[in-house]
Amino acid sequence: MTMCEQGIHNISPGLADDKLIIYTGTSMYPTLRNLDYLRVKPCSLGQVRIGDVVVYSSQNLGNAGKVAHRVKSSSASGLLVIGDNRSEPDSELVTEKNIIGKVVSAKRGGKWVTVYGGFLGNSKVVFMRFKKMLKSSFSKRFIKTVYHKCSEFKLLKRIIPLNRALRIVMLQTKTGKKLQLLCGKYTVGYLEDSSAQWKIRPLFRLFIDQSSLPCFKDIPSL
């Protein structure tokens, strides 16, 4: 761990109680962001809850090295902490000797925001990590596979027979004729006269039976 990866620099050593410091790094993103101003309230280990964000002096970073991470668990030896953007906890424990305080708020873009701790803080982290998991390449492939299987599964189309609420209109465009599929006032699909395959908006594919939709050759008047 280096200073550029995770560091905090005290900019108000004269404050008697709360400390105002600058956070640098990405290990607590998006809860804390690079160059955020942090308000840190001095505290003892007994005043810290699981889920609180604490600042401590790190031996790994030298005399001036300070770290702000969230408390994962506690034991008789000290507090085990981890960055919201990290998968592994810190190698050193937070003790009465190296704890500096608890982060209560952060200033970003001229506005102070609360840094939640305890159960609420942990809940926010779980939600953030779940969103991150959904954005992973594996999750995207899994969701895409499930989606395509569901779009082929006619049970959904039987439960919500959206075809009954659809209407088709024909438009004349510069490139030729086009059939437009409407559900109420919303366009949910279209068919070019040069194509034999309807293009349906992704969500509506789950509920529309495309095999029942007409093509240009099925409309005698055209």
C-alpha positions, -999 to 999 in steps of 0.1 A, spaced: 0 0 0 14 34 -10 5 69 -2 -9 75 -37 -32 44 -33 -45 52 1 -36 82 23 -50 109 45 -33 142 52 -42 163 83 -48 199 72 -60 212 106 -36 200 134 -47 229 156 -83 217 161 -90 206 196 -117 181 189 -129 171 154 -102 169 128 -105 181 92 -85 160 68 -81 154 31 -87 119 18 -68 105 -12 -72 72 -29 -98 49 -43 -102 21 -17 -134 36 -2 -150 46 -36 -178 55 -40 -184 63 -3 -153 85 -2 -137 100 -32 -102 113 -40 -96 147 -24 -128 147 -3 -126 167 30 -134 144 59 -146 154 94 -132 130 118 -144 128 154 -119 114 179 -131 82 197 -120 51 215 -125 15 203 -155 12 226 -173 39 208 -170 23 174 -196 0 158 -193 -26 131 -199 -7 99 -184 26 111 -156 43 90 -126 49 111 -92 66 105 -61 50 120 -23 54 117 -9 27 96 26 12 103 27 0 67 26 37 55 52 51 80 49 78 105 26 101 84 5 73 69 -32 73 78 -60 51 65 -98 55 64 -116 21 61 -148 6 74 -150 -17 104 -157 -53 93 -154 -71 127 -140 -66 162 -121 -88 186 -101 -85 218 -71 -78 196 -87 -48 178 -108 -39 148 -106 -56 114 -112 -30 87 -117 -31 49 -122 -6 21 -156 -4 5 -139 -9 -28 -117 -37 -16 -122 -75 -15 -97 -82 13 -94 -66 47 -63 -47 59 -34 -67 72 -31 -47 104 -57 -42 131 -70 -9 145 -62 -6 182 -65 20 210 -29 30 202 -34 37 165 -70 48 161 -75 85 153 -113 88 151 -145 81 133 -155 97 100 -189 114 104 -191 134 72 -174 143 39 -173 175 19 -175 171 -19 -183 199 -44 -189 224 -16 -215 202 1 -212 182 33 -227 147 32 -232 122 61 -209 92 61 -232 65 75 -219 38 98 -232 9 118 -260 -12 102 -270 14 77 -234 19 66 -230 -18 61 -263 -21 42 -252 6 18 -219 -13 11 -238 -46 5 -260 -28 -20 -230 -11 -38 -212 -45 -41 -244 -61 -54 -246 -35 -81 -210 -39 -89 -215 -77 -92 -244 -72 -117 -221 -51 -138 -195 -78 -140 -189 -96 -173 -201 -129 -159 -233 -114 -145 -240 -97 -178 -236 -130 -197 -257 -148 -172 -285 -122 -173 -283 -121 -211 -287 -159 -212 -316 -159 -188 -333 -131 -208 -330 -149 -241 -344 -181 -226 -373 -161 -210 -380 -144 -243 -384 -179 -259 -405 -192 -230 -441 -188 -240 -455 -190 -205 -447 -153 -199 -466 -145 -231 -495 -165 -219 -496 -149 -185 -494 -114 -200 -508 -117 -236 -496 -84 -248 -504 -91 -284 -541 -82 -277 -531 -47 -268 -509 -41 -299 -517 -23 -331 -498 -20 -364 -495 11 -385 -477 15 -419 -453 44 -425 -438 56 -457 -402 66 -452 -374 78 -475 -360 42 -477 -393 25 -482 -423 13 -462 -422 4 -425 -446 -14 -402 -446 1 -367 -458 -19 -337 -475 2 -310 -486 -6 -275 -508 23 -265 -488 54 -274 -454 37 -272 -435 22 -302 -424 -13 -292 -411 -26 -325 -409 -21 -363 -404 -41 -395 -386 -27 -426 -400 -38 -460 -365 -52 -468 -366 -75 -438 -386 -105 -427 -378 -102 -390 -395 -78 -366 -372 -58 -343 -389 -57 -309 -376 -36 -280 -358 -59 -255 -383 -59 -226 -413 -64 -248 -398 -95 -264 -407 -114 -232 -444 -108 -237 -449 -105 -275 -453 -136 -297 -434 -125 -327 -445 -156 -347 -481 -141 -347 -470 -108 -362 -476 -102 -399 -449 -96 -425 -453 -75 -456 -461 -105 -477 -490 -113 -453 -508 -80 -461 -525 -83 -495 -532 -46 -497 -495 -39 -499 
